[in-house]
Amino acid sequence: MGLLTFSLNVTLDGCVDHQEGIADDETHAYYTRLLDEAGAMLWGRTTYELMEAYWPAVARGDEDAPPALREWAVKLDAKPKHVVSSTRSDFPWSNSHRIDGDLGTAVQELKDATPAGVLLGSGRLATELDRLDLIDEYRFLVHPRIAGHGPTLYQGGLPSTRRLELVSVEPLRCGAVAMHHRRGR
């Protein structure tokens, strides 16, 4: 069984707006390493649509992008992408699949079928999966910024505090800190 790892950019005040992070070669290389380690991606519909609007064009070479972004885009294009949606059933981006049925059962089956693990990159979906005790690890890239607005991490709340064990901390040159935690048992 593979692990479900929740990974996201977050500011010091908890904002997870994708426009608030530092997008440089080093941060893209960090996420490319995470992508390389994972067997599949898992997103909610909103995140999928945000990603599908840009990254396939970068992978095809239709959009100008630096080498680090193109490398990410090509690898993301090839990676299996699983999407949770109750409103959309057609996901034309290559290697995209809809998660059907009971959320907890379907995600557990995805974990079981993906020994290399699943990388989760949607905040609202993470809240639901954390409520179901399905998230095993957390890999946050904490940016040295205070956004002063939302959306925020776990904005919908959790029924109880999650105890985490620190696995590693990696400071980046841009001032962001890559933090890897494992769910405490």
ZADO-1210 file (C-alpha; in nm, 4 decimals, padded with zeros to 6 digits):
<atoms>
<atom x="00.0000" y="00.0000" z="00.0000" code="MET" pos="1"/>
<atom x="00.1258" y="00.3445" z="-00.0909" code="GLY" pos="2"/>
<atom x="00.1104" y="00.6512" z="00.1286" code="LEU" pos="3"/>
<atom x="-00.1190" y="00.9467" z="00.0682" code="LEU" pos="4"/>
<atom x="00.0947" y="01.2594" z="00.0957" code="THR" pos="5"/>
<atom x="-00.0676" y="01.6021" z="00.1142" code="PHE" pos="6"/>
<atom x="00.1592" y="01.8660" z="-00.0363" code="SER" pos="7"/>
<atom x="00.0870" y="02.2335" z="-00.0883" code="LEU" pos="8"/>
<atom x="00.2367" y="02.5803" z="-00.0871" code="ASN" pos="9"/>
<atom x="00.1391" y="02.7773" z="00.2230" code="VAL" pos="10"/>
<atom x="00.2292" y="03.1227" z="00.3542" code="THR" pos="11"/>
<atom x="00.3209" y="03.1888" z="00.7163" code="LEU" pos="12"/>
<atom x="-00.0380" y="03.2951" z="00.7882" code="ASP" pos="13"/>
<atom x="-00.1820" y="02.9779" z="00.6334" code="GLY" pos="14"/>
<atom x="-00.2877" y="03.1144" z="00.2937" code="CYS" pos="15"/>
<atom x="-00.2918" y="02.8506" z="00.0198" code="VAL" pos="16"/>
<atom x="-00.3689" y="03.0820" z="-00.2738" code="ASP" pos="17"/>
<atom x="-00.1444" y="02.9494" z="-00.5525" code="HIS" pos="18"/>
<atom x="-00.0491" y="03.3050" z="-00.6516" code="GLN" pos="19"/>
<atom x="00.1088" y="03.3818" z="-00.3128" code="GLU" pos="20"/>
<atom x="00.4001" y="03.1372" z="-00.3278" code="GLY" pos="21"/>
<atom x="00.7465" y="03.1927" z="-00.4709" code="ILE" pos="22"/>
<atom x="00.7603" y="03.0261" z="-00.8116" code="ALA" pos="23"/>
<atom x="01.1278" y="02.9934" z="-00.8984" code="ASP" pos="24"/>
<atom x="01.3461" y="02.7148" z="-01.0367" code="ASP" pos="25"/>
<atom x="01.4260" y="02.5817" z="-00.6901" code="GLU" pos="26"/>
<atom x="01.0629" y="02.5539" z="-00.5776" code="THR" pos="27"/>
<atom x="00.9681" y="02.3896" z="-00.9074" code="HIS" pos="28"/>
<atom x="01.2587" y="02.1455" z="-00.8702" code="ALA" pos="29"/>
<atom x="01.1303" y="02.0602" z="-00.5204" code="TYR" pos="30"/>
<atom x="00.7850" y="01.9752" z="-00.6553" code="TYR" pos="31"/>
<atom x="00.9347" y="01.7863" z="-00.9489" code="THR" pos="32"/>
<atom x="01.1203" y="01.5639" z="-00.6983" code="ARG" pos="33"/>
<atom x="00.7938" y="01.4994" z="-00.5122" code="LEU" pos="34"/>
<atom x="00.6222" y="01.4194" z="-00.8408" code="LEU" pos="35"/>
<atom x="00.9028" y="01.1786" z="-00.9354" code="ASP" pos="36"/>
<atom x="00.8638" y="00.9944" z="-00.6036" code="GLU" pos="37"/>
<atom x="00.4848" y="00.9566" z="-00.6317" code="ALA" pos="38"/>
<atom x="00.2946" y="00.7038" z="-00.8380" code="GLY" pos="39"/>
<atom x="-00.0075" y="00.9271" z="-00.8997" code="ALA" pos="40"/>
<atom x="-00.1642" y="01.2671" z="-00.8355" code="MET" pos="41"/>
<atom x="-00.4964" y="01.3307" z="-00.6604" code="LEU" pos="42"/>
<atom x="-00.6910" y="01.6553" z="-00.6940" code="TRP" pos="43"/>
<atom x="-01.0347" y="01.7999" z="-00.6504" code="GLY" pos="44"/>
<atom x="-01.2103" y="01.9345" z="-00.9590" code="ARG" pos="45"/>
<atom x="-01.1178" y="02.2984" z="-00.8943" code="THR" pos="46"/>
<atom x="-00.7456" y="02.2233" z="-00.8672" code="THR" pos="47"/>
<atom x="-00.7616" y="01.9929" z="-01.1692" code="TYR" pos="48"/>
<atom x="-00.9212" y="02.2678" z="-01.3779" code="GLU" pos="49"/>
<atom x="-00.6616" y="02.5200" z="-01.2631" code="LEU" pos="50"/>
<atom x="-00.3819" y="02.2809" z="-01.3616" code="MET" pos="51"/>
<atom x="-00.5428" y="02.1668" z="-01.6874" code="GLU" pos="52"/>
<atom x="-00.5768" y="02.5290" z="-01.8042" code="ALA" pos="53"/>
<atom x="-00.1987" y="02.5764" z="-01.8219" code="TYR" pos="54"/>
<atom x="00.0305" y="02.2754" z="-01.7750" code="TRP" pos="55"/>
<atom x="-00.0647" y="02.0613" z="-02.0786" code="PRO" pos="56"/>
<atom x="00.0185" y="02.3558" z="-02.3055" code="ALA" pos="57"/>
<atom x="00.3579" y="02.3941" z="-02.1353" code="VAL" pos="58"/>
<atom x="00.4245" y="02.0204" z="-02.1756" code="ALA" pos="59"/>
<atom x="00.3408" y="02.0403" z="-02.5497" code="ARG" pos="60"/>
<atom x="00.5653" y="02.3444" z="-02.5949" code="GLY" pos="61"/>
<atom x="00.2721" y="02.5719" z="-02.6808" code="ASP" pos="62"/>
<atom x="00.3602" y="02.8065" z="-02.3916" code="GLU" pos="63"/>
<atom x="00.6995" y="02.9646" z="-02.3303" code="ASP" pos="64"/>
<atom x="00.8438" y="02.8357" z="-02.0049" code="ALA" pos="65"/>
<atom x="01.1863" y="02.8015" z="-01.8436" code="PRO" pos="66"/>
<atom x="01.3414" y="02.4529" z="-01.8367" code="PRO" pos="67"/>
<atom x="01.2402" y="02.3800" z="-01.4738" code="ALA" pos="68"/>
<atom x="00.8745" y="02.4496" z="-01.5516" code="LEU" pos="69"/>
<atom x="00.8820" y="02.2504" z="-01.8740" code="ARG" pos="70"/>
<atom x="01.0367" y="01.9519" z="-01.6914" code="GLU" pos="71"/>
<atom x="00.7578" y="01.9687" z="-01.4302" code="TRP" pos="72"/>
<atom x="00.4913" y="01.9981" z="-01.7000" code="ALA" pos="73"/>
<atom x="00.6175" y="01.7017" z="-01.9039" code="VAL" pos="74"/>
<atom x="00.6372" y="01.4783" z="-01.5965" code="LYS" pos="75"/>
<atom x="00.2961" y="01.5934" z="-01.4753" code="LEU" pos="76"/>
<atom x="00.1452" y="01.5261" z="-01.8163" code="ASP" pos="77"/>
<atom x="00.2688" y="01.1650" z="-01.8034" code="ALA" pos="78"/>
<atom x="00.1673" y="01.1012" z="-01.4397" code="LYS" pos="79"/>
<atom x="-00.1697" y="00.9373" z="-01.3617" code="PRO" pos="80"/>
<atom x="-00.4043" y="01.2085" z="-01.2362" code="LYS" pos="81"/>
<atom x="-00.7106" y="01.1169" z="-01.0280" code="HIS" pos="82"/>
<atom x="-00.9892" y="01.3703" z="-00.9777" code="VAL" pos="83"/>
<atom x="-01.2715" y="01.3878" z="-00.7256" code="VAL" pos="84"/>
<atom x="-01.5751" y="01.5626" z="-00.8721" code="SER" pos="85"/>
<atom x="-01.9484" y="01.5375" z="-00.8321" code="SER" pos="86"/>
<atom x="-02.0154" y="01.7872" z="-01.1127" code="THR" pos="87"/>
<atom x="-01.7835" y="01.6833" z="-01.3925" code="ARG" pos="88"/>
<atom x="-01.7273" y="01.3456" z="-01.5546" code="SER" pos="89"/>
<atom x="-01.5099" y="01.4267" z="-01.8581" code="ASP" pos="90"/>
<atom x="-01.1384" y="01.4741" z="-01.7891" code="PHE" pos="91"/>
<atom x="-00.9584" y="01.4919" z="-02.1256" code="PRO" pos="92"/>
<atom x="-00.6064" y="01.5746" z="-01.9998" code="TRP" pos="93"/>
<atom x="-00.3855" y="01.2719" z="-02.0624" code="SER" pos="94"/>
<atom x="-00.3858" y="01.0024" z="-01.7928" code="ASN" pos="95"/>
<atom x="-00.6751" y="01.1639" z="-01.6023" code="SER" pos="96"/>
<atom x="-00.9296" y="00.9511" z="-01.4190" code="HIS" pos="97"/>
<atom x="-01.2396" y="01.0345" z="-01.2174" code="ARG" pos="98"/>
<atom x="-01.2716" y="00.8982" z="-00.8629" code="ILE" pos="99"/>
<atom x="-01.6154" y="00.7348" z="-00.8371" code="ASP" pos="100"/>
<atom x="-01.8231" y="00.6068" z="-00.5479" code="GLY" pos="101"/>
<atom x="-01.7662" y="00.6533" z="-00.1777" code="ASP" pos="102"/>
<atom x="-01.4743" y="00.8941" z="-00.1277" code="LEU" pos="103"/>
<atom x="-01.3077" y="00.7053" z="00.1573" code="GLY" pos="104"/>
<atom x="-01.3328" y="00.3670" z="-00.0108" code="THR" pos="105"/>
<atom x="-01.2196" y="00.4985" z="-00.3494" code="ALA" pos="106"/>
<atom x="-00.9147" y="00.6805" z="-00.2097" code="VAL" pos="107"/>
<atom x="-00.8162" y="00.3815" z="00.0040" code="GLN" pos="108"/>
<atom x="-00.8367" y="00.1626" z="-00.3079" code="GLU" pos="109"/>
<atom x="-00.6201" y="00.4151" z="-00.4964" code="LEU" pos="110"/>
<atom x="-00.3609" y="00.4047" z="-00.2162" code="LYS" pos="111"/>
<atom x="-00.3681" y="00.0243" z="-00.2174" code="ASP" pos="112"/>
<atom x="-00.3187" y="00.0144" z="-00.5948" code="ALA" pos="113"/>
<atom x="-00.0333" y="00.2707" z="-00.5972" code="THR" pos="114"/>
<atom x="00.2731" y="00.1337" z="-00.4121" code="PRO" pos="115"/>
<atom x="00.4801" y="00.4451" z="-00.4917" code="ALA" pos="116"/>
<atom x="00.2175" y="00.6577" z="-00.3179" code="GLY" pos="117"/>
<atom x="-00.0292" y="00.9265" z="-00.4122" code="VAL" pos="118"/>
<atom x="00.0466" y="01.2992" z="-00.4008" code="LEU" pos="119"/>
<atom x="-00.2547" y="01.5081" z="-00.2962" code="LEU" pos="120"/>
<atom x="-00.2521" y="01.8732" z="-00.3983" code="GLY" pos="121"/>
<atom x="-00.5962" y="02.0148" z="-00.3138" code="SER" pos="122"/>
<atom x="-00.6681" y="02.1931" z="00.0123" code="GLY" pos="123"/>
<atom x="-01.0439" y="02.1405" z="00.0419" code="ARG" pos="124"/>
<atom x="-01.0136" y="01.7755" z="-00.0615" code="LEU" pos="125"/>
<atom x="-00.7345" y="01.7311" z="00.1956" code="ALA" pos="126"/>
<atom x="-00.9685" y="01.8489" z="00.4697" code="THR" pos="127"/>
<atom x="-01.2212" y="01.5804" z="00.3744" code="GLU" pos="128"/>
<atom x="-00.9567" y="01.3097" z="00.3448" code="LEU" pos="129"/>
<atom x="-00.8018" y="01.4097" z="00.6762" code="ASP" pos="130"/>
<atom x="-01.1438" y="01.3771" z="00.8397" code="ARG" pos="131"/>
<atom x="-01.1462" y="01.0206" z="00.7023" code="LEU" pos="132"/>
<atom x="-00.7963" y="00.9539" z="00.8478" code="ASP" pos="133"/>
<atom x="-00.6534" y="00.8804" z="00.5025" code="LEU" pos="134"/>
<atom x="-00.3591" y="01.1246" z="00.4897" code="ILE" pos="135"/>
<atom x="-00.0290" y="00.9665" z="00.5943" code="ASP" pos="136"/>
<atom x="00.2217" y="01.2455" z="00.5319" code="GLU" pos="137"/>
<atom x="00.2331" y="01.6222" z="00.4891" code="TYR" pos="138"/>
<atom x="00.4914" y="01.8016" z="00.2747" code="ARG" pos="139"/>
<atom x="00.4346" y="02.1733" z="00.2933" code="PHE" pos="140"/>
<atom x="00.6465" y="02.4365" z="00.1251" code="LEU" pos="141"/>
<atom x="00.6148" y="02.7259" z="00.3707" code="VAL" pos="142"/>
<atom x="00.6789" y="03.0604" z="00.2012" code="HIS" pos="143"/>
<atom x="00.8189" y="03.3647" z="00.3854" code="PRO" pos="144"/>
<atom x="00.5102" y="03.5735" z="00.3172" code="ARG" pos="145"/>
<atom x="00.2050" y="03.6940" z="00.5023" code="ILE" pos="146"/>
<atom x="-00.0799" y="03.7083" z="00.2530" code="ALA" pos="147"/>
<atom x="-00.3427" y="03.8575" z="00.4780" code="GLY" pos="148"/>
<atom x="-00.6229" y="03.6764" z="00.2956" code="HIS" pos="149"/>
<atom x="-00.7550" y="03.3295" z="00.2213" code="GLY" pos="150"/>
<atom x="-00.8185" y="03.0640" z="00.1313" code="PRO" pos="151"/>
<atom x="-00.6404" y="02.9142" z="00.4267" code="THR" pos="152"/>
<atom x="-00.5190" y="02.5684" z="00.5139" code="LEU" pos="153"/>
<atom x="-00.7954" y="02.3591" z="00.6714" code="TYR" pos="154"/>
<atom x="-01.0371" y="02.6498" z="00.6500" code="GLN" pos="155"/>
<atom x="-01.3270" y="02.4039" z="00.6936" code="GLY" pos="156"/>
<atom x="-01.1820" y="02.2771" z="01.0213" code="GLY" pos="157"/>
<atom x="-01.1071" y="01.9308" z="01.1542" code="LEU" pos="158"/>
<atom x="-01.2832" y="01.7416" z="01.4335" code="PRO" pos="159"/>
<atom x="-00.9623" y="01.7209" z="01.6385" code="SER" pos="160"/>
<atom x="-00.5979" y="01.8251" z="01.6457" code="THR" pos="161"/>
<atom x="-00.3584" y="01.6217" z="01.4311" code="ARG" pos="162"/>
<atom x="-00.0305" y="01.5261" z="01.5964" code="ARG" pos="163"/>
<atom x="00.2526" y="01.5105" z="01.3463" code="LEU" pos="164"/>
<atom x="00.6071" y="01.3795" z="01.3658" code="GLU" pos="165"/>
<atom x="00.8811" y="01.5790" z="01.1970" code="LEU" pos="166"/>
<atom x="01.0638" y="01.3828" z="00.9261" code="VAL" pos="167"/>
<atom x="01.2766" y="01.6584" z="00.7731" code="SER" pos="168"/>
<atom x="01.3187" y="02.0310" z="00.7164" code="VAL" pos="169"/>
<atom x="01.4919" y="02.1776" z="00.4115" code="GLU" pos="170"/>
<atom x="01.5484" y="02.5536" z="00.3770" code="PRO" pos="171"/>
<atom x="01.5513" y="02.6853" z="00.0218" code="LEU" pos="172"/>
<atom x="01.7581" y="02.9799" z="-00.1032" code="ARG" pos="173"/>
<atom x="01.4428" y="03.1878" z="-00.1650" code="CYS" pos="174"/>
<atom x="01.3567" y="03.1706" z="00.2057" code="GLY" pos="175"/>
<atom x="01.0859" y="02.9056" z="00.1758" code="ALA" pos="176"/>
<atom x="01.1143" y="02.5995" z="00.3986" code="VAL" pos="177"/>
<atom x="01.0192" y="02.2495" z="00.2847" code="ALA" pos="178"/>
<atom x="00.8667" y="02.0706" z="00.5840" code="MET" pos="179"/>
<atom x="00.7988" y="01.6957" z="00.5821" code="HIS" pos="180"/>
<atom x="00.5801" y="01.5521" z="00.8584" code="HIS" pos="181"/>
<atom x="00.4310" y="01.2096" z="00.9143" code="ARG" pos="182"/>
<atom x="00.0992" y="01.1522" z="01.0821" code="ARG" pos="183"/>
<atom x="00.1474" y="01.0608" z="01.4476" code="GLY" pos="184"/>
<atom x="-00.0185" y="00.7344" z="01.5436" code="ARG" pos="185"/>
</atoms>
